[in-house]
Amino acid sequence: MANFFTDNEDLLFHFDFWDLKSLADLKEDSYAEAAEFPFAPADAADAVDNYRRALDVTGEIAGDFIAPRAEEIDREGNTLHDGRVTLNPRMVENLERLGAADLMGFTLPRRFGGLNMPTLVYSIAIEMVSRADASLMNIFGLQGIAETINAFASEELKQEYLPDLASGKNTGAMVLTEPDAGSDLQRVKLRAHQDADGNWLLSGVKRFITNGCGEILLVLARSEPDETGGLGLSLFLCERQPEVRVRRIEDKLGIHGSPTCELEFHNARAHLIGERRRGLVTYTMALMNGARVGIAAQSIGIAEAAYREARNYAHTRVQFGKRIEEFPAVADLLVEMKIAIEAARSVTLDASRAMDIENILTEKIELKKVAPEKANEMKKEQRVYKRLAGFLTPVAKYLGSEVALKVASDAIQVLGGSGFMKDYPLERHWRDSRITTIYEGTSQLQVVAAIRGVTSGVAENYFSMLDTGFENKSLESLAKKLRPARKDLAKCVEYVKAKGSDYTDLYARDLVDIATDILVGYLFIKQAALSKKKLVTARHFIARAVPRMKMLVKRATSGDQTVLKHFMAIAGEPPASV
């Protein structure tokens, strides 16, 4: 039987590498729930054992049940009739299997039927499900909807809706984008108004809604008609009902098993989440952070699946009297793919950990679960991790999705003509990977979010935290190679800021790429302390990264503004016909 957890050496390494016991101590609040819930852990070791068991079950379901059905789901898709979507029956069975294993409430509190597990553990689960079928992740990975309800809704709404989300009886959707409001959510027009009895009603159109046929919809709507921009928006919980109609299922390049819907709301009844006017600025932004990390994990799962196809093919395919993995060009391609996946996985789990700590500390502060004499210290720590998560989250999504696209493409290259054929799943992996650089914020928007952490000093502060404890001479020698790059990055930041905002935006990707290389380098060095294999990986990565970073520094400080000053001269007028 296939198990996508136990067959992945790097996932097993990461499970042991991250300090899950300390995370469990922070999350479980003195393990008080052990007396109330039969499966709640009694101590840190018990909690980590629960995490491993959940991942083992997820890995078994992903490898043995979900993966063999992915091709059929991709070919068949879903159906729409009279405004209602019917999911592919195999997709329904996948969700039922995950629900029966109590995996649809991964991070929810136990009082609602959830497992109360950290985002870090959930990210590993998302990766495995995505390796099996990336389109299933777009439903399984939407558990952040339930987290948002838990974080911001009234106790009455929590009690009514969270148990069915945790059990898998209901699924959800983030209903944000509109025909004229994609990434620019401040332009959302869907109207929320109250009837004579004070009930909220929603009217308008939403587009590109993943799993828009779900039973529970979190809808961003304009509750303040006289106020433009983000402060006029609120967040609403809307059940699937006759007044919500699926106008179409998008005909997409990939992730065919996940229905992407265009929705019409005709005075659909809804409940306000939290307070008015905080829908975008507070609630949706919190929801998006989790969604970004989820897409990062999805991307790694796709890349892992593609790499394994390429690696196995290169090992068995013989040309000119030897396996093609023995040709240096192919070997180099495979090594770069493998290291890129491990880099993206490291950053994604690091971002997940930062989110966990921030969210747990925030909850403790808001619920006053901290002694008064320690409150200020905890608030200070919470702010540090909030800034850190704000930097790491877009970097994880940016890096993971770009890695998925490149690895899937390079895997096809390894197989040559065979990779282009539907006899192999690589064409599906490439199609599925393409959306990861687009939805929940394009790569360009992730760079816009991440550059703030680079120019504000958040990234450098974190690098200083990571650059400690290298008593081993091999590790210290590697860290020494990253320090000049940090100085160069600081000079770049000073240079681009002096040039103005347009210049900073023009070279933001270069600066984020430098910061990402430094971050991955440090994470690999930390991991190398526990693994000889990781030491080899760290040496190779840093050897390739150092000259790459020097090139990026030179470009960012070149002063060249051709794109800004001569765009029309190069690009010309828009073509009259396409």
VENPE-V877430 format. One record per residue. SS is DSSP state (H for helix, E for strand, C for the rest). PHI is phi in degrees with one decimal (none if undefined). PSI is psi in whole degrees, 0 to 359 (999 if undefined). Layout:
ss: [SS | SS]
phi: [PHI | PHI]
psi: [PSI | PSI]
//
This chain:
ss: [C | C | C | C | C | C | C | C | H | H | H | H | H | H | H | H | H | C | C | H | H | H | H | H | H | H | H | C | H | H | H | H | H | H | H | C | C | C | C | C | C | C | C | H | H | H | H | H | H | H | H | H | H | H | H | H | H | H | H | H | H | H | H | H | H | H | H | H | H | H | H | H | H | H | H | H | C | C | E | E | E | C | C | E | E | E | C | C | H | H | H | H | H | H | H | H | H | H | H | H | C | C | C | C | C | C | C | C | C | H | H | H | C | C | C | C | C | C | H | H | H | H | H | H | H | H | H | H | H | H | H | H | C | H | H | H | H | H | H | H | H | H | H | H | H | H | H | H | H | H | H | H | C | C | H | H | H | H | H | H | H | H | H | H | H | H | H | C | C | C | C | E | E | E | E | C | C | E | C | C | E | C | C | C | H | H | H | C | C | C | E | E | E | E | C | C | C | C | C | E | E | E | E | E | E | E | E | E | E | E | C | C | C | C | C | E | E | E | E | E | E | E | C | C | C | C | C | C | C | H | H | H | E | E | E | E | E | E | E | C | C | C | C | E | E | E | E | E | E | C | C | C | C | C | C | C | C | C | C | E | E | E | E | E | E | E | E | E | E | E | E | E | E | C | C | C | C | C | H | H | H | H | H | H | H | H | H | H | H | H | H | H | H | H | H | H | H | H | H | H | H | H | H | H | H | H | H | H | H | H | H | H | H | H | H | H | C | E | E | C | C | E | E | H | H | H | C | H | H | H | H | H | H | H | H | H | H | H | H | H | H | H | H | H | H | H | H | H | H | H | H | H | H | H | H | H | H | H | H | H | H | H | H | H | H | H | C | C | C | C | C | H | H | H | H | H | H | H | H | H | H | H | H | H | H | H | H | H | H | H | H | H | H | H | H | H | H | H | H | H | H | H | H | H | H | H | H | H | H | H | H | H | H | H | H | C | H | H | H | H | C | C | C | C | C | H | H | H | H | H | H | H | H | H | H | H | H | C | C | C | C | C | H | H | H | H | H | H | H | H | H | H | H | H | H | C | C | H | H | H | H | H | H | H | H | H | C | C | C | C | C | C | H | H | H | H | H | H | H | H | H | H | H | H | H | H | H | H | H | H | H | H | H | H | H | H | H | H | H | C | H | H | H | H | H | H | C | H | H | H | H | H | H | H | H | H | H | H | H | H | H | H | H | H | H | H | H | H | C | C | C | H | H | H | H | H | H | H | H | H | H | H | H | H | H | H | H | H | H | H | H | H | H | H | H | H | C | C | C | C | C | H | H | H | H | C | H | H | H | H | H | C | C | C | C | C | C | C]
phi: [none | -77.9 | -138.6 | -76.8 | -94.9 | -72.4 | -90.4 | -113.9 | -58.8 | -72.5 | -63.6 | -62.5 | -61.6 | -65.7 | -59.8 | -84.9 | -70.6 | -75.2 | -77.2 | -70.2 | -65.2 | -65.8 | -64.8 | -65.0 | -57.6 | -70.4 | -81.2 | -86.6 | 52.2 | 64.3 | 59.6 | -67.5 | -76.4 | -60.4 | -80.7 | -104.4 | -115.9 | -62.7 | -106.1 | -72.9 | -72.0 | -91.6 | -159.1 | -63.1 | -62.3 | -65.2 | -62.9 | -64.9 | -62.5 | -61.8 | -59.6 | -63.4 | -63.0 | -63.3 | -70.4 | -64.1 | -65.7 | -60.5 | -62.8 | -68.4 | -64.4 | -62.6 | -78.4 | -94.2 | -115.6 | -78.2 | -57.0 | -65.0 | -101.8 | -64.6 | -62.2 | -65.0 | -62.4 | -62.1 | -72.1 | -89.4 | 63.7 | -122.9 | -126.7 | -122.8 | -144.5 | 53.1 | 79.7 | -124.5 | -99.9 | -109.0 | -66.3 | -53.1 | -58.3 | -71.0 | -65.9 | -59.8 | -65.1 | -60.3 | -65.3 | -64.4 | -65.4 | -65.9 | -66.3 | -63.8 | -89.7 | 61.7 | -102.8 | -89.2 | -125.6 | -52.3 | -107.0 | -73.2 | -61.8 | -66.4 | -66.1 | -106.6 | 94.1 | -87.1 | -96.6 | 56.8 | -101.4 | -66.8 | -59.4 | -58.7 | -69.1 | -61.9 | -61.7 | -64.6 | -63.7 | -60.5 | -58.3 | -66.5 | -62.7 | -69.8 | -61.8 | -75.9 | -161.3 | -60.5 | -70.4 | -66.7 | -56.5 | -68.5 | -111.8 | -59.0 | -83.5 | -92.7 | -68.2 | -62.0 | -63.0 | -65.1 | -62.9 | -66.3 | -61.7 | -64.0 | -77.8 | -125.5 | -82.3 | -70.4 | -60.5 | -62.1 | -68.1 | -59.4 | -63.9 | -77.2 | -110.5 | -69.3 | -58.0 | -73.5 | -71.4 | -65.9 | -79.3 | 89.0 | -60.7 | -116.8 | -119.7 | -126.6 | -149.9 | -92.6 | -106.2 | -114.0 | -76.8 | -134.2 | -53.1 | -109.1 | -140.6 | -89.6 | -72.2 | -86.2 | -70.2 | -64.6 | -93.8 | -54.7 | -114.4 | -48.9 | -93.9 | -115.9 | -139.8 | -106.6 | -83.4 | -62.1 | -93.6 | 87.7 | -77.3 | -84.2 | -129.0 | -114.0 | -141.5 | 146.4 | -127.5 | -122.9 | -133.2 | 59.2 | -97.6 | -65.0 | 54.0 | -61.7 | -87.6 | -63.2 | -75.8 | -119.4 | -113.0 | -97.0 | -114.0 | -88.5 | -142.9 | -88.3 | -90.5 | -115.9 | -60.9 | -89.5 | -118.1 | -85.3 | 84.4 | -65.4 | -73.2 | -93.0 | -109.0 | -130.1 | -111.7 | -129.6 | -100.6 | -129.4 | -76.9 | -63.5 | -157.4 | -58.3 | -78.1 | -114.3 | -117.9 | -81.8 | -78.3 | -163.4 | -101.9 | -65.3 | -92.2 | -107.2 | -66.6 | -144.4 | 38.2 | -65.9 | -74.2 | -102.7 | -72.7 | -103.9 | -114.9 | -104.6 | -115.4 | -114.6 | -109.0 | -120.9 | 52.2 | -76.3 | -68.3 | -151.3 | -116.6 | -71.3 | -93.0 | 63.7 | -108.7 | -63.2 | 75.6 | -106.8 | -61.0 | -90.4 | -63.7 | -107.5 | -76.4 | -67.7 | -63.0 | -65.5 | -64.6 | -68.0 | -59.3 | -64.7 | -65.3 | -63.0 | -65.3 | -61.3 | -68.0 | -59.7 | -66.5 | -59.2 | -60.2 | -65.7 | -61.3 | -63.2 | -61.6 | -61.2 | -62.8 | -67.2 | -60.5 | -63.2 | -62.3 | -66.9 | -64.0 | -65.8 | -64.7 | -63.2 | -76.7 | -102.7 | -79.6 | -107.5 | -139.4 | 54.2 | 84.3 | -150.5 | -62.7 | -70.5 | -68.5 | -83.4 | -76.2 | -53.9 | -64.2 | -74.0 | -59.0 | -63.6 | -62.3 | -66.3 | -63.7 | -64.4 | -62.9 | -63.6 | -67.5 | -61.7 | -64.0 | -65.6 | -66.0 | -63.5 | -63.5 | -61.8 | -68.3 | -63.9 | -71.7 | -65.2 | -63.6 | -62.0 | -63.4 | -62.0 | -62.8 | -57.3 | -64.0 | -58.8 | -66.0 | -66.9 | -64.8 | -60.0 | -63.4 | -62.9 | -66.9 | -67.9 | -91.0 | 56.9 | -93.7 | -137.8 | -62.3 | -53.6 | -70.6 | -106.7 | -63.5 | -64.1 | -63.9 | -67.8 | -62.4 | -64.2 | -64.7 | -61.2 | -65.1 | -61.9 | -73.9 | -65.2 | -65.4 | -65.2 | -62.8 | -64.1 | -86.9 | -69.8 | -62.0 | -66.4 | -63.6 | -62.4 | -66.9 | -61.4 | -65.6 | -60.1 | -70.5 | -66.6 | -64.5 | -58.8 | -63.8 | -71.4 | -64.1 | -62.6 | -67.6 | -66.2 | -64.5 | -60.5 | -61.5 | -61.9 | -80.8 | 63.9 | -58.8 | -63.6 | -66.9 | -81.3 | -91.7 | -79.9 | -64.9 | -114.1 | -79.0 | -64.9 | -65.4 | -68.0 | -62.1 | -66.0 | -62.3 | -66.9 | -68.7 | -62.7 | -73.6 | -64.0 | -83.0 | -116.3 | -78.6 | 58.3 | 102.6 | -62.8 | -57.5 | -64.0 | -72.8 | -64.7 | -64.2 | -58.6 | -72.0 | -72.9 | -62.9 | -61.0 | -68.7 | -76.7 | -77.6 | -88.3 | 96.2 | -60.8 | -63.2 | -62.8 | -60.6 | -70.6 | -61.3 | -63.5 | -64.3 | -74.9 | -85.3 | -143.8 | 77.7 | -97.8 | -66.9 | -64.0 | -63.1 | -64.6 | -70.9 | -62.3 | -65.5 | -72.1 | -61.1 | -62.0 | -74.9 | -86.5 | -64.3 | -61.7 | -65.6 | -64.7 | -65.2 | -64.0 | -64.5 | -61.6 | -65.9 | -61.7 | -60.6 | -61.3 | -66.0 | -69.0 | -65.1 | -67.5 | -82.3 | 106.1 | -67.4 | -64.5 | -66.1 | -60.0 | -62.9 | -63.2 | -109.0 | -59.9 | -63.1 | -61.3 | -66.6 | -65.7 | -64.3 | -63.1 | -61.4 | -66.4 | -61.3 | -63.0 | -59.3 | -62.2 | -57.1 | -65.0 | -63.0 | -66.0 | -63.4 | -58.2 | -69.7 | -64.4 | -65.0 | -113.0 | -153.3 | -65.2 | -61.9 | -66.8 | -65.4 | -63.1 | -61.7 | -61.5 | -60.5 | -66.9 | -61.0 | -67.0 | -61.4 | -80.3 | -74.0 | -58.9 | -65.7 | -63.5 | -66.5 | -62.0 | -63.7 | -65.7 | -62.5 | -62.0 | -69.9 | -66.0 | -103.5 | -73.3 | 80.0 | -68.4 | -125.4 | -55.9 | -61.0 | -74.0 | -92.3 | -130.4 | -56.4 | -65.8 | -64.3 | -89.5 | -77.9 | 75.4 | -68.5 | -57.1 | -62.5 | -68.1 | -137.5 | -111.4]
psi: [135 | 141 | 113 | 359 | 305 | 342 | 3 | 100 | 322 | 324 | 318 | 322 | 313 | 326 | 323 | 334 | 313 | 141 | 77 | 334 | 316 | 323 | 319 | 318 | 320 | 320 | 327 | 358 | 61 | 16 | 35 | 336 | 352 | 330 | 344 | 323 | 132 | 331 | 9 | 142 | 150 | 339 | 182 | 317 | 321 | 319 | 314 | 324 | 320 | 318 | 314 | 318 | 318 | 319 | 325 | 318 | 316 | 316 | 322 | 316 | 318 | 314 | 323 | 333 | 314 | 311 | 316 | 345 | 356 | 319 | 316 | 319 | 318 | 319 | 323 | 325 | 208 | 172 | 151 | 130 | 121 | 47 | 5 | 142 | 136 | 115 | 151 | 132 | 330 | 326 | 319 | 317 | 323 | 313 | 322 | 321 | 317 | 321 | 319 | 334 | 8 | 35 | 1 | 359 | 47 | 314 | 359 | 154 | 155 | 332 | 345 | 8 | 9 | 176 | 348 | 44 | 154 | 158 | 325 | 315 | 320 | 322 | 322 | 319 | 317 | 318 | 315 | 317 | 321 | 325 | 325 | 313 | 105 | 328 | 330 | 325 | 328 | 354 | 310 | 323 | 4 | 21 | 348 | 338 | 314 | 323 | 322 | 319 | 317 | 324 | 326 | 343 | 169 | 160 | 325 | 315 | 322 | 311 | 326 | 323 | 331 | 321 | 320 | 332 | 319 | 325 | 344 | 359 | 320 | 149 | 167 | 178 | 145 | 112 | 86 | 304 | 154 | 169 | 324 | 10 | 87 | 263 | 333 | 77 | 347 | 345 | 8 | 134 | 340 | 129 | 135 | 124 | 163 | 142 | 186 | 335 | 3 | 5 | 141 | 138 | 140 | 137 | 132 | 194 | 138 | 148 | 156 | 46 | 111 | 129 | 40 | 348 | 4 | 163 | 331 | 118 | 127 | 113 | 127 | 123 | 159 | 105 | 343 | 88 | 335 | 0 | 119 | 164 | 186 | 330 | 353 | 6 | 144 | 166 | 137 | 149 | 124 | 124 | 155 | 132 | 167 | 334 | 357 | 115 | 133 | 111 | 327 | 155 | 128 | 141 | 102 | 163 | 318 | 197 | 52 | 335 | 345 | 115 | 124 | 118 | 152 | 126 | 142 | 129 | 125 | 85 | 48 | 133 | 142 | 164 | 136 | 132 | 123 | 229 | 153 | 151 | 358 | 12 | 317 | 308 | 324 | 302 | 312 | 323 | 321 | 320 | 321 | 326 | 313 | 323 | 322 | 314 | 324 | 317 | 324 | 314 | 321 | 317 | 318 | 321 | 317 | 314 | 319 | 316 | 317 | 317 | 317 | 321 | 315 | 318 | 316 | 320 | 314 | 331 | 330 | 338 | 122 | 128 | 139 | 34 | 7 | 161 | 143 | 343 | 345 | 347 | 129 | 320 | 321 | 318 | 317 | 320 | 315 | 319 | 316 | 323 | 313 | 316 | 322 | 319 | 315 | 326 | 312 | 321 | 318 | 315 | 320 | 317 | 328 | 316 | 321 | 317 | 316 | 319 | 317 | 310 | 315 | 312 | 320 | 316 | 320 | 316 | 317 | 320 | 314 | 325 | 3 | 46 | 33 | 142 | 141 | 323 | 345 | 0 | 314 | 320 | 319 | 321 | 321 | 316 | 321 | 318 | 323 | 313 | 333 | 315 | 320 | 315 | 324 | 334 | 312 | 326 | 307 | 328 | 318 | 315 | 317 | 307 | 312 | 315 | 321 | 323 | 316 | 314 | 317 | 317 | 318 | 320 | 315 | 328 | 319 | 320 | 320 | 320 | 348 | 224 | 326 | 325 | 336 | 347 | 156 | 3 | 334 | 152 | 2 | 326 | 327 | 317 | 321 | 316 | 317 | 325 | 333 | 326 | 337 | 333 | 1 | 303 | 160 | 30 | 120 | 167 | 323 | 321 | 329 | 323 | 318 | 320 | 319 | 328 | 333 | 320 | 332 | 312 | 340 | 350 | 356 | 316 | 312 | 321 | 321 | 322 | 322 | 321 | 321 | 333 | 60 | 156 | 25 | 65 | 327 | 130 | 324 | 319 | 319 | 321 | 326 | 317 | 325 | 330 | 339 | 336 | 320 | 326 | 324 | 319 | 319 | 322 | 320 | 320 | 321 | 316 | 314 | 319 | 309 | 325 | 324 | 335 | 347 | 170 | 322 | 318 | 319 | 315 | 322 | 322 | 15 | 320 | 321 | 316 | 319 | 322 | 320 | 312 | 323 | 317 | 318 | 314 | 310 | 319 | 312 | 319 | 320 | 322 | 316 | 318 | 328 | 339 | 340 | 358 | 126 | 324 | 318 | 331 | 318 | 317 | 314 | 316 | 314 | 316 | 312 | 324 | 323 | 326 | 324 | 307 | 328 | 317 | 323 | 320 | 317 | 323 | 315 | 320 | 316 | 333 | 16 | 335 | 359 | 125 | 31 | 316 | 321 | 321 | 335 | 32 | 309 | 326 | 326 | 311 | 330 | 179 | 153 | 139 | 143 | 330 | 152 | 999]
//
